[in-house]
Amino acid sequence: MIKTSLYISIFLLVFNCNPSEISEEEEYIPQGKVLRVNSYTETCQGLIEMQCLLVQEGDQIGTDRWEFFYTTIDGFDYEEGFLYDLDVKITEIENPPADASSLRYELIKLIEKFRP
């Protein structure tokens, strides 16, 4: 009697699972700030002329508005030809050099890398 109940319970469990309710990947919840990095860089003028990443954040993501990004993101390896959605940690640097950013960007997670 106990074995029969156990088999019935297992049978019901297995066959009542709806595959559409099982997701392979849970949606990622960012821990820092989300930045979208464009698939190409552009020449920009900081202290010297250089190549800058183009980024979007917040409500700008998905629009045609891009801003120059004059610094680096620690832990992020940029490859031209891909758009990136990044979760980054931003910390303020005390007493930064006069020619450097007062913010430090660190990659928490590469959320997505895709072709435009």
DSSP file (Angstrom, degrees, kcal/mol; ACC not computed):
  #  RESIDUE AA STRUCTURE BP1 BP2  ACC     N-H-->O    O-->H-N    N-H-->O    O-->H-N    TCO  KAPPA ALPHA  PHI   PSI    X-CA   Y-CA   Z-CA
    1    1 A M     >        0   0    0      0, 0.0     4,-2.0     0, 0.0     5,-0.2   0.000 360.0 360.0 360.0 -43.9    0.0    0.0    0.0
    2    2 A I  H  >  +     0   0    0      2,-0.2     4,-2.3     1,-0.2     5,-0.1   0.906 360.0  51.4 -67.1 -40.8    2.8    2.4    0.9
    3    3 A K  H  > S+     0   0    0      1,-0.2     4,-2.6     2,-0.2    -1,-0.2   0.909 109.1  50.9 -61.9 -41.7    4.7    1.5   -2.3
    4    4 A T  H  > S+     0   0    0      1,-0.2     4,-2.4     2,-0.2    -1,-0.2   0.913 110.4  48.6 -62.8 -43.4    1.7    2.1   -4.4
    5    5 A S  H  X S+     0   0    0     -4,-2.0     4,-2.4     2,-0.2    -1,-0.2   0.895 111.4  50.7 -63.5 -39.9    1.1    5.6   -2.8
    6    6 A L  H  X S+     0   0    0     -4,-2.3     4,-2.4     2,-0.2    -2,-0.2   0.933 111.1  47.6 -64.0 -46.3    4.8    6.4   -3.4
    7    7 A Y  H  X S+     0   0    0     -4,-2.6     4,-2.6     1,-0.2    -2,-0.2   0.892 112.1  49.8 -62.5 -40.4    4.6    5.4   -7.1
    8    8 A I  H  X S+     0   0    0     -4,-2.4     4,-2.7     2,-0.2     5,-0.2   0.915 110.5  50.4 -65.1 -42.2    1.4    7.4   -7.6
    9    9 A S  H  X S+     0   0    0     -4,-2.4     4,-2.3     2,-0.2    -2,-0.2   0.924 112.7  45.9 -61.7 -44.8    3.0   10.4   -6.0
   10   10 A I  H  X S+     0   0    0     -4,-2.4     4,-2.7     2,-0.2     5,-0.2   0.925 112.3  51.5 -64.1 -44.4    6.1   10.2   -8.1
   11   11 A F  H  X S+     0   0    0     -4,-2.6     4,-2.4     1,-0.2    -2,-0.2   0.926 112.1  46.1 -57.5 -47.6    4.0    9.7  -11.3
   12   12 A L  H  X S+     0   0    0     -4,-2.7     4,-1.3     1,-0.2    -1,-0.2   0.887 112.5  50.9 -65.5 -38.9    1.8   12.7  -10.5
   13   13 A L  H  < S+     0   0    0     -4,-2.3     4,-0.4    -5,-0.2    -2,-0.2   0.940 113.6  43.7 -62.0 -48.0    4.9   14.8   -9.8
   14   14 A V  H >< S+     0   0    0     -4,-2.7     3,-0.7     1,-0.2    -2,-0.2   0.914 119.0  41.1 -66.3 -44.7    6.7   13.9  -13.0
   15   15 A F  H 3< S+     0   0    0     -4,-2.4    -1,-0.2    -5,-0.2    -2,-0.2   0.566 108.4  59.5 -87.6  -7.6    3.7   14.3  -15.3
   16   16 A N  T 3< S+     0   0    0     -4,-1.3     2,-0.3    -5,-0.2    -1,-0.2   0.467  77.6 110.6 -95.4  -1.7    2.2   17.4  -13.7
   17   17 A C    <   -     0   0    0     -3,-0.7     3,-0.1    -4,-0.4    -4,-0.0  -0.584  62.4-145.5 -72.2 129.2    5.4   19.4  -14.4
   18   18 A N    >>  -     0   0    0     -2,-0.3     3,-2.0     1,-0.1     4,-0.5  -0.874   0.3-152.2 -97.6 112.9    4.7   22.0  -17.1
   19   19 A P  G >4 S+     0   0    0      0, 0.0     3,-1.0     0, 0.0    -1,-0.1   0.796  93.6  62.3 -56.3 -29.7    7.9   22.5  -19.2
   20   20 A S  G 34 S+     0   0    0      1,-0.2    -3,-0.0    -3,-0.1    -2,-0.0   0.726  99.6  55.3 -70.3 -18.9    6.9   26.1  -20.0
   21   21 A E  G <4 S+     0   0    0     -3,-2.0     2,-0.7     2,-0.0    -1,-0.2   0.599  91.9  82.9 -86.6 -11.4    7.1   26.9  -16.3
   22   22 A I    <<  -     0   0    0     -3,-1.0     2,-0.4    -4,-0.5     3,-0.1  -0.837  67.5-162.0 -96.7 114.8   10.7   25.7  -16.0
   23   23 A S        -     0   0    0     -2,-0.7     3,-0.1     1,-0.1    -2,-0.0  -0.778  18.2-146.2 -99.2 142.1   13.2   28.3  -17.1
   24   24 A E  S    S+     0   0    0     -2,-0.4     2,-0.4     1,-0.2    -1,-0.1   0.856  89.7  26.5 -70.7 -34.4   16.7   27.4  -18.0
   25   25 A E  S    S-     0   0    0     -3,-0.1    -1,-0.2     3,-0.0     2,-0.1  -0.994  78.5-132.7-133.9 129.1   18.0   30.7  -16.7
   26   26 A E        -     0   0    0     -2,-0.4     2,-0.2    -3,-0.1    -2,-0.0  -0.455  43.2 -93.3 -70.5 151.6   16.6   32.9  -14.0
   27   27 A E        -     0   0    0     -2,-0.1     2,-0.3     1,-0.1    -1,-0.1  -0.492  45.2-116.6 -67.4 134.7   16.4   36.6  -14.9
   28   28 A Y        -     0   0    0     -2,-0.2    -1,-0.1    83,-0.1    83,-0.0  -0.549  20.1-151.9 -77.7 134.1   19.5   38.4  -13.7
   29   29 A I        -     0   0    0     -2,-0.3    -1,-0.0     2,-0.0    -2,-0.0  -0.928  22.7-126.3-106.4 113.2   19.0   41.1  -11.1
   30   30 A P        -     0   0    0      0, 0.0     4,-0.1     0, 0.0    57,-0.0  -0.215  16.7-164.1 -60.5 146.0   21.8   43.7  -11.3
   31   31 A Q  S    S+     0   0    0      2,-0.1     2,-0.1    78,-0.0     3,-0.0   0.635  76.6  12.8-101.8 -21.4   23.7   44.5   -8.2
   32   32 A G  S    S-     0   0    0      1,-0.1     2,-0.4    57,-0.1    57,-0.2  -0.025 111.9 -39.0-123.1-133.4   25.3   47.8   -9.5
   33   33 A K  E     -A   88   0A   0     55,-2.8    55,-2.9    -2,-0.1     2,-0.5  -0.860  52.1-131.2-104.7 137.7   24.6   50.0  -12.5
   34   34 A V  E     -A   87   0A   0     -2,-0.4    24,-0.7    53,-0.2     2,-0.4  -0.770  26.4-176.7 -90.3 128.1   23.7   48.6  -15.9
   35   35 A L  E     -AB  86  57A   0     51,-2.4    51,-3.2    -2,-0.5     2,-0.5  -0.963  17.4-148.8-120.5 140.7   25.7   50.0  -18.8
   36   36 A R  E     -AB  85  56A   0     20,-2.6    20,-2.0    -2,-0.4     2,-0.5  -0.951  15.3-156.0-104.9 128.9   25.2   49.1  -22.5
   37   37 A V  E     -AB  84  55A   0     47,-2.6    47,-2.0    -2,-0.5    18,-0.2  -0.901  16.6-123.8-107.9 131.3   28.5   49.4  -24.5
   38   38 A N        -     0   0    0     16,-2.9    44,-0.2    -2,-0.5    16,-0.1  -0.153  19.9-113.6 -70.9 166.9   28.3   50.0  -28.2
   39   39 A S  S    S+     0   0    0     42,-0.2    42,-3.0    41,-0.1     2,-0.3   0.472  96.3  36.5 -82.5  -3.3   29.8   47.7  -30.8
   40   40 A Y  S    S-     0   0    0     40,-0.2    14,-0.5    41,-0.1     2,-0.2  -0.950  73.2-131.1-143.4 162.9   32.4   50.3  -31.9
   41   41 A T        -     0   0    0     -2,-0.3     2,-0.3    12,-0.1    12,-0.2  -0.662  16.9-149.2-107.8 167.9   34.5   53.1  -30.4
   42   42 A E  E     -F   52   0B   0     10,-2.0    10,-3.2    -2,-0.2     2,-0.3  -0.971  26.9 -98.4-136.2 153.7   34.9   56.7  -31.5
   43   43 A T  E     +F   51   0B   0     -2,-0.3     2,-0.3     8,-0.2     8,-0.2  -0.526  49.3 174.4 -68.9 132.9   37.7   59.2  -31.3
   44   44 A C  E     -F   50   0B   0      6,-3.2     6,-2.6    -2,-0.3     2,-0.7  -0.906  30.5-119.2-137.4 165.5   37.2   61.6  -28.4
   45   45 A Q  E     +F   49   0B   0     -2,-0.3     4,-0.2     4,-0.2     2,-0.1  -0.907  44.5 143.2-114.5 107.5   39.2   64.3  -26.7
   46   46 A G  S    S-     0   0    0      2,-2.4     3,-0.1    -2,-0.7    -1,-0.0   0.186  86.8 -41.2-102.1-130.3   40.2   63.9  -23.1
   47   47 A L  S    S+     0   0    0     52,-0.2     2,-0.3     1,-0.1    -2,-0.0   0.854 141.3  10.6 -64.5 -34.4   43.6   65.2  -22.0
   48   48 A I  S    S-     0   0    0     -4,-0.0    -2,-2.4     0, 0.0     2,-0.3  -0.863 102.5 -82.5-132.0 168.2   44.8   63.7  -25.3
   49   49 A E  E     +F   45   0B   0     -2,-0.3     2,-0.3    -4,-0.2    -4,-0.2  -0.595  65.0 151.6 -72.7 134.5   42.9   62.4  -28.4
   50   50 A M  E     -F   44   0B   0     -6,-2.6    -6,-3.2    -2,-0.3     2,-0.5  -0.908  49.4 -88.7-152.7 174.9   41.9   58.8  -27.7
   51   51 A Q  E     -F   43   0B   0     -2,-0.3     2,-0.4    -8,-0.2    -8,-0.2  -0.853  43.8-163.5 -95.0 127.5   39.4   56.1  -28.6
   52   52 A C  E     -F   42   0B   0    -10,-3.2   -10,-2.0    -2,-0.5    18,-0.2  -0.874  18.7-122.6-112.2 143.3   36.4   56.0  -26.3
   53   53 A L  E     - C   0  69A   0     16,-1.1    16,-2.2    -2,-0.4     2,-0.5  -0.453  27.1-130.5 -67.1 155.0   33.8   53.4  -25.7
   54   54 A L  E     - C   0  68A   0    -14,-0.5   -16,-2.9    14,-0.2     2,-0.3  -0.963  33.5-177.5-109.7 128.4   30.2   54.6  -26.3
   55   55 A V  E     -BC  37  67A   0     12,-2.7    12,-2.4    -2,-0.5     2,-0.3  -0.878  20.8-162.6-129.9 157.9   27.8   53.8  -23.5
   56   56 A Q  E     +B   36   0A   0    -20,-2.0   -20,-2.6    -2,-0.3     2,-0.3  -0.958  13.8 179.5-129.2 151.2   24.2   54.1  -22.5
   57   57 A E  E >   -B   35   0A   0     -2,-0.3     3,-1.9   -22,-0.2   -22,-0.1  -0.984  48.9 -10.6-147.3 159.3   22.7   53.8  -19.0
   58   58 A G  G >  S-     0   0    0    -24,-0.7     3,-1.3    -2,-0.3    -2,-0.0  -0.260 130.2  -2.0  57.8-131.7   19.3   54.0  -17.5
   59   59 A D  G 3  S+     0   0    0      1,-0.3    -1,-0.3     3,-0.1    -3,-0.0   0.631 125.9  70.4 -68.3 -14.3   16.5   55.3  -19.8
   60   60 A Q  G X  S+     0   0    0     -3,-1.9     3,-2.6     2,-0.1     5,-0.4   0.752  70.5 110.5 -73.8 -23.4   19.0   55.8  -22.6
   61   61 A I  T <  S+     0   0    0     -3,-1.3     3,-0.1     1,-0.3     5,-0.1  -0.309  85.6  16.9 -59.8 126.7   19.5   52.1  -23.1
   62   62 A G  T 3  S+     0   0    0      1,-0.4    -1,-0.3     3,-0.1     2,-0.1   0.370 106.9 102.4  92.7  -3.7   17.9   51.1  -26.4
   63   63 A T  S <  S-     0   0    0     -3,-2.6    -1,-0.4     2,-0.2    -3,-0.1  -0.311  85.7-107.6 -96.9-173.5   17.8   54.6  -27.8
   64   64 A D  S    S+     0   0    0     -2,-0.1     2,-0.6    -3,-0.1    -3,-0.1   0.245  85.5 108.3 -98.8  13.4   20.1   56.3  -30.3
   65   65 A R        +     0   0    0     -5,-0.4     2,-0.3     2,-0.0    -2,-0.2  -0.831  44.2 173.9 -95.6 117.0   21.8   58.4  -27.6
   66   66 A W        -     0   0    0     -2,-0.6     2,-0.4   -10,-0.1   -10,-0.2  -0.929  14.9-153.8-121.8 145.8   25.3   57.4  -26.8
   67   67 A E  E     -C   55   0A   0    -12,-2.4   -12,-2.7    -2,-0.3     2,-0.1  -0.917  25.7-105.8-119.6 146.7   27.9   59.0  -24.5
   68   68 A F  E     -C   54   0A   0     -2,-0.4     2,-0.6   -14,-0.2   -14,-0.2  -0.436  25.8-151.7 -65.2 141.2   31.6   58.9  -24.6
   69   69 A F  E     -C   53   0A   0    -16,-2.2   -16,-1.1    -2,-0.1    -1,-0.0  -0.954  11.8-174.7-118.1 108.6   33.2   56.8  -21.8
   70   70 A Y        +     0   0    0     -2,-0.6     2,-0.2   -18,-0.2    -1,-0.1   0.479  59.8  50.9 -88.3  -4.5   36.6   58.2  -21.0
   71   71 A T  S    S-     0   0    0     29,-0.1   -18,-0.3   -18,-0.1     2,-0.2  -0.447  82.4 -98.1-120.0-168.1   37.8   55.6  -18.5
   72   72 A T        -     0   0    0     -2,-0.2    33,-0.6    33,-0.0     2,-0.6  -0.694  17.7-131.1-111.8 166.2   38.2   51.8  -18.3
   73   73 A I  E >   -d  105   0A   0      3,-0.3     3,-2.2    -2,-0.2    33,-0.2  -0.956  30.3-127.4-117.3 109.4   36.0   49.1  -16.7
   74   74 A D  E 3  S+d  106   0A   0     31,-2.8    33,-3.0    -2,-0.6     3,-0.1  -0.329  93.2  16.5 -58.7 129.1   38.2   46.8  -14.6
   75   75 A G  T 3  S+     0   0    0      1,-0.2     2,-0.5    31,-0.2    -1,-0.3   0.386  97.5 117.3  91.0  -3.2   37.6   43.2  -15.6
   76   76 A F    <   -     0   0    0     -3,-2.2     2,-0.7    10,-0.0    -3,-0.3  -0.878  46.7-163.1-105.0 124.6   35.9   44.0  -18.9
   77   77 A D        -     0   0    0     -2,-0.5     2,-0.2    -3,-0.1    -3,-0.0  -0.893  16.1-149.6-106.5 104.2   37.6   42.8  -22.2
   78   78 A Y        -     0   0    0     -2,-0.7     2,-0.4     6,-0.0   -39,-0.0  -0.515  13.3-172.2 -76.4 136.1   36.0   44.8  -25.0
   79   79 A E    >   -     0   0    0     -2,-0.2     3,-1.0     3,-0.1    -2,-0.0  -0.981  26.4-122.2-128.6 118.5   35.8   43.2  -28.4
   80   80 A E  T 3  S+     0   0    0     -2,-0.4   -40,-0.2     1,-0.2   -41,-0.1  -0.217  92.4  43.9 -58.4 145.7   34.7   45.4  -31.3
   81   81 A G  T 3  S+     0   0    0    -42,-3.0     2,-0.4     1,-0.3    -1,-0.2   0.390  96.1  90.2 100.6  -1.5   31.6   44.2  -33.2
   82   82 A F    <   -     0   0    0     -3,-1.0     2,-0.3   -43,-0.2    -1,-0.3  -0.962  65.2-137.9-127.5 144.0   29.5   43.3  -30.1
   83   83 A L  E     - E   0 114A   0     31,-3.7    31,-2.5    -2,-0.4     2,-0.4  -0.767  26.8-157.7 -89.9 146.3   27.0   45.2  -28.0
   84   84 A Y  E     -AE  37 113A   0    -47,-2.0   -47,-2.6    -2,-0.3     2,-0.5  -0.980  18.1-158.3-128.7 138.5   27.4   44.5  -24.2
   85   85 A D  E     -AE  36 112A   0     27,-2.6    26,-1.9    -2,-0.4    27,-1.7  -0.985  28.7-175.0-109.6 121.1   25.1   44.8  -21.3
   86   86 A L  E     -AE  35 110A   0    -51,-3.2   -51,-2.4    -2,-0.5     2,-0.6  -0.896  28.2-145.9-121.5 144.2   27.2   45.1  -18.2
   87   87 A D  E     -AE  34 109A   0     22,-2.8    21,-3.1    -2,-0.4    22,-1.7  -0.957  34.9-176.7-102.3 118.0   26.5   45.2  -14.5
   88   88 A V  E     -AE  33 107A   0    -55,-2.9   -55,-2.8    -2,-0.6     2,-0.5  -0.894  26.9-137.6-123.6 148.5   29.2   47.4  -13.0
   89   89 A K  E     - E   0 106A   0     17,-3.0    17,-2.3    -2,-0.4     2,-0.5  -0.882  21.2-159.4 -98.8 130.6   30.2   48.6   -9.5
   90   90 A I  E     + E   0 105A   0     -2,-0.5     2,-0.4    15,-0.2    15,-0.2  -0.954  12.4 177.9-116.0 124.2   31.0   52.3   -9.3
   91   91 A T  E     - E   0 104A   0     13,-2.4    13,-3.2    -2,-0.5     2,-0.3  -0.956  29.2-118.1-125.4 146.2   33.1   53.6   -6.5
   92   92 A E  E     - E   0 103A   0     -2,-0.4     2,-0.5    11,-0.2    11,-0.2  -0.640  24.0-138.2 -82.8 135.8   34.4   57.1   -5.8
   93   93 A I        -     0   0    0      9,-3.3     2,-0.4    -2,-0.3    -1,-0.0  -0.826  14.7-133.6 -95.3 124.5   38.2   57.5   -5.7
   94   94 A E  S    S-     0   0    0     -2,-0.5     9,-0.0     1,-0.2     0, 0.0  -0.629  84.1  -2.8 -77.1 134.2   39.5   59.8   -3.0
   95   95 A N  S    S-     0   0    0     -2,-0.4    -1,-0.2     1,-0.1     3,-0.1   0.929  85.0-168.5  52.5  57.5   42.0   62.3   -4.2
   96   96 A P        -     0   0    0      0, 0.0    -1,-0.1     0, 0.0     6,-0.1  -0.354  33.1 -88.5 -70.4 156.1   42.2   61.1   -7.9
   97   97 A P    >   -     0   0    0      0, 0.0     3,-1.9     0, 0.0    -2,-0.0  -0.271  41.0-110.3 -58.1 153.9   45.0   62.5  -10.1
   98   98 A A  T 3  S+     0   0    0      1,-0.3    -3,-0.0    -3,-0.1     0, 0.0   0.792 117.5  45.0 -59.6 -29.8   44.0   65.7  -11.8
   99   99 A D  T 3  S+     0   0    0      2,-0.1    -1,-0.3   -52,-0.0     2,-0.3   0.200 104.5  78.6-101.1  16.7   43.9   64.0  -15.2
  100  100 A A  S <  S-     0   0    0     -3,-1.9     2,-0.1     1,-0.1   -29,-0.1  -0.788  85.5 -91.1-123.3 165.0   41.9   60.9  -14.1
  101  101 A S        -     0   0    0     -2,-0.3    -2,-0.1     2,-0.1    -1,-0.1  -0.365  20.3-141.0 -69.6 150.6   38.3   60.0  -13.4
  102  102 A S  S    S+     0   0    0     -6,-0.1    -9,-3.3    -2,-0.1     2,-0.4   0.403  84.6  72.6 -90.0   1.7   37.1   60.4   -9.8
  103  103 A L  E     - E   0  92A   0    -11,-0.2     2,-0.5   -13,-0.0   -11,-0.2  -0.928  67.4-151.9-119.7 142.6   35.1   57.1  -10.3
  104  104 A R  E     - E   0  91A   0    -13,-3.2   -13,-2.4    -2,-0.4     2,-0.5  -0.954  11.2-156.4-112.3 129.9   36.3   53.6  -10.6
  105  105 A Y  E     -dE  73  90A   0    -33,-0.6   -31,-2.8    -2,-0.5     2,-0.4  -0.912  11.6-178.1-108.8 128.7   34.3   51.1  -12.6
  106  106 A E  E     -dE  74  89A   0    -17,-2.3   -17,-3.0    -2,-0.5     2,-0.4  -0.989  29.0-118.5-127.1 135.0   34.5   47.4  -12.0
  107  107 A L  E     + E   0  88A   0    -33,-3.0   -19,-0.2    -2,-0.4     3,-0.1  -0.564  30.1 173.7 -71.4 124.8   32.7   44.6  -13.9
  108  108 A I  E    S-     0   0A   0    -21,-3.1     2,-0.3    -2,-0.4   -20,-0.2   0.828  70.5 -13.1 -90.9 -48.6   30.4   42.6  -11.6
  109  109 A K  E     - E   0  87A   0    -22,-1.7   -22,-2.8     3,-0.0     2,-0.9  -0.974  53.6-128.9-156.7 138.3   28.8   40.6  -14.4
  110  110 A L  E     - E   0  86A   0     -2,-0.3   -24,-0.2   -24,-0.2     3,-0.1  -0.822  30.1-174.5 -82.8 107.7   28.7   40.5  -18.2
  111  111 A I  E     -     0   0A   0    -26,-1.9     2,-0.3    -2,-0.9    -1,-0.2   0.924  61.8  -9.0 -74.3 -45.1   24.9   40.2  -18.5
  112  112 A E  E     - E   0  85A   0    -27,-1.7   -27,-2.6    -3,-0.1     2,-0.4  -0.987  49.5-165.7-156.7 144.1   24.8   39.8  -22.3
  113  113 A K  E     + E   0  84A   0     -2,-0.3     2,-0.3   -29,-0.2   -29,-0.2  -0.994  31.5 153.0-129.6 122.4   27.1   40.0  -25.3
  114  114 A F  E     - E   0  83A   0    -31,-2.5   -31,-3.7    -2,-0.4    -2,-0.0  -0.976  44.7-103.6-150.7 159.3   25.4   40.1  -28.7
  115  115 A R              0   0    0     -2,-0.3   -33,-0.2   -33,-0.2    -2,-0.0  -0.654 360.0 360.0 -84.1 140.3   25.7   41.3  -32.3
  116  116 A P              0   0    0      0, 0.0    -1,-0.1     0, 0.0   -34,-0.1   0.501 360.0 360.0 -69.6 360.0   23.8   44.4  -33.3
